[in-house]
Amino acid sequence: MSQRTIEVADPVAVELAGEQDRVLKELEERLELRISLRGNRIMLNGDEGSVEAAVEVIDGLSGMVQRGIPVDAGTVAALANAAAVRAPVDGMLDDVVWRHRQRTITARTPGQKRYVDAIRKHTITFGIGPAGTGKTYLAVALAVAALSRREVGRIILTRPAVEAGERLGFLPGDLAAKVDPYLRPLFDALHDMLDAERVETLVARGQIEIAPLAFMRGRTLNDSFIILDEAQNTTPEQMRMFLTRLGFGSTMVVTGDITQVDLPRDRGSGLIGVRGILDATPDIAFVTFDRHDVVRHRLVQRIVDAYALADDAPGLA
């Protein structure tokens, strides 16, 4: 066991305590150590690695408070996850992808930072990993930022409708109503980043298009930021079709979780096989996320771990 006492500035101590010590409690649970705050003195008790990680996180949080950046549980989780894998935390949250009103969107894990950098540098980027790692959310934020800077003329968001055919036919309404449940998560992300009226205007102008993957066939997508979400549910033929829609001046991002394939068992996933085909192709990047990149409720990270354990032990699955 290791013990450490560190002193912080009074404003930092106030921010770290928050309501009922919520910030420090989040740090305790993330790094599995005990933390107590007395005035502006923070006492850390735990194994040496956890204490060292906590010191680094508190230093990072102190810098954020001094720069006037709000600190919340999500921020603590992001810095704690980075420290847990011994990745540098300083400056990770300073790379702002998009701002909307009081919301600031940044990479919150080292894996997310690699992902953001890869999208900026490559024409096609694949983001592969479990739920809650921000694959789609960050891609949409980058797309909105690119559109606002007029780097592209439109955003195209697409998903495979894996229950196409009979099941879709049983849903009420016209085609738009039938596919809406599949595309709703993309609308939700957009509404986090733009006012609802702005989204409606951009959709009406054709500057934002949200459509099922089948609508991409036969098209050439120029001057666009194109995101294919839930790509684990594409067949190899659909993946090939989508990638060959790429036009001049465009960026493509493909996201998915290969552990959550909803295709029939006799249909292969286009996302699973694509890396072996394109891994060595210039201007294409593959970024793989893991449990340390999960930025939702901490239980999501534990659920990811539990299912990974079950997958490794067939008798538990």
Phi, psi and omega in degrees: 000149181232147178233144179210139174241129179231150179253140178232162177295152183305314179299327179292317179299319179297316182291321181292325178291308180059203179281116179055042177056032187297324181292313180293325177296321177298318179294320177302312184290323182292320186255359175056062174211174180256136181229133174229146183240124176233106184065241177250020179252129180248123179257128181245133178224123179172189177292159189301319181297318180293321179295315179299319179296320180296320178300317181295318180295316180296322175299317179296317178296322179299316179298321179295315180299317181293334178270002178081019180269127181299145178245128176224181182299324179296321177295316178300316180299319180297311181292323180293320177298319179296314180295326182297330179258016177059036175263147180297135181258339183294125176086352184298323183270000181277344180276092184278121179279318183201144174238136175216114184054239181270000183266129175241124182255121178224166168293137184244003174216160176302323178296320177294323178295319177298321180296311179301314180296321180296317180297320180294331188261340188241155177285320178235130178230134174255127174247113188237126179170180187287171178299149175086008182264002174081018184300307183285318185300312180293323178297318178295319179299317178295323178295315179298319179296317180296320179293319181295329178272003180060030174283336174226161181267344181200161174247133176238120180245129184217154178216149171285137173268092191292342178256036180296157178098232188299315185295318176299324182298333181281344180287146181285160173095181179280188184299320180300318179293326182292322183268350183306317180301329181285330186260352184304319179301329179288320174298319180300317179297316179299319182289343172286338189249343180221153174296149183303319180297322179294319177299314180300318180296315181293324176294316181297326179280350183083010178278342169234126178235127177237116189209155175297155182302326181302334181285352181275342186300135176082000183260158168240121190257095179267155171049045187225153168253112191246128180238124172256112182261157180054043186290347175296342181263016170268148170278164176304324179293319179294320178298315178298316179301313183297311184298329181276006172277349185304130178243184182291141177073018184248157173237138177240139172231130181241123183237152177176168180235108185288356175269357182232056179278125182258005179290157172304151186300336182271004179250125178284155179269131178293334180285328182292321185271347191290330182295319178297335181274320191245002187304325183266005183281128179299149176069017173237130181241146174240125177240124181253128178263156175224191185303330182289347179265359179288122184242014172274193177311142185302336178296332179298318178299319180291325177295317177303316179297317183296318179289326176297321177296318179296322179295326181282342179238089188310330181293342180268343186283000000 
